[in-house]
């Protein structure tokens, strides 16, 4: 699909590719960095509840706040949006996913929208976001903290994250703080060979549930991984939260990079099933040769578009999210992209930034 725009407006079809909220978040981030006005239509058109949900609206308003943008169409359930940003300003910000409607919408996905532009602001920023920290269909706080931020640090970004309370579905109300120190340039990523597995660590957490659930999750994961010759070290903890929930997170540290895999508990879901789910994701990655896990591959793409030089990485699985994010970046910027490997298979990605498509 070719990019179509007016003299100063990038137009994005939100139904392209995976057709979800990621297109909106990536488009907002790129629009902010480039100070490029954009219009997005068909927002989440194929989803059960199309249009902007509370977490998507919060992402829009967060992006508008840091850039002083003019926004049209930022109502809940809206499927079309115009966004005209000014220059990104570093400052102290506070955003609440439940501001307009009770929600456990994802804190991580709001941060995913604004961290990139704030890294290129002239002043440091401190951001507090209230919402869901460990919720379905979203990177958990621990994935962002332990996997994404260290990779961004490798590029030269300076981001510190902390969590004051956990937010589970459906109550949310978790609290996460981010401190962003601006940078002028980012280094390219070269991650072809992950190296050997050094260690597997993790956490098994519960909030307002019996402690034996966390213990069972841990013990099952240790046993499953042990049968594969992996000696995992997993900590159990009781997490501060208004709601109830359970979570298992596994971090695989390789010689050259780390990967993360998590699983959430749910009503009627056995602790052992939570552990099996996370372990299966980790073992699937281990059975491949890819350096980046599937989620890290798609989340790093907008950042690589602004690196000073060519980036190249392998991934254990090419996902539709990855292919969609590559497409979105190409609507805003002149970048050369090469993808080896079909969707659902191992792959290699090369990104050569050229310049902005801003007029």
Secondary structure, DSSP 8 states (H G I E B T S, - for coil): ---EE-SS-EEEETTSTT-SHHHHHHHHHHHHHHT--EEEESTTTTSTT-S--HHHHHHHHHHHHHHT-EEE--STT---EEEE-------EEEEETTSSS----BHHHHHHHHHHHHHTSSS-EEEEEEEBSB-TTS--HHHIIIIIHHHHHHHT-EEEEEEEEB-BTTTB-EEEEEEEE--S-B---EES---SEEEEEEEEEEESS-HHHHHHHHHHHHHHHHTTT--EEEEEEE--BSS-EEEEEEEEEESS-EEEEEEE--TT--HHHHHHHHHHHHHHHHTS--SB-HHHHHHHHHHHTTBSS-EEEEES---HHHHHHHHHHHHHEEEEEEEES-TTS-EEEEEEEEEE---
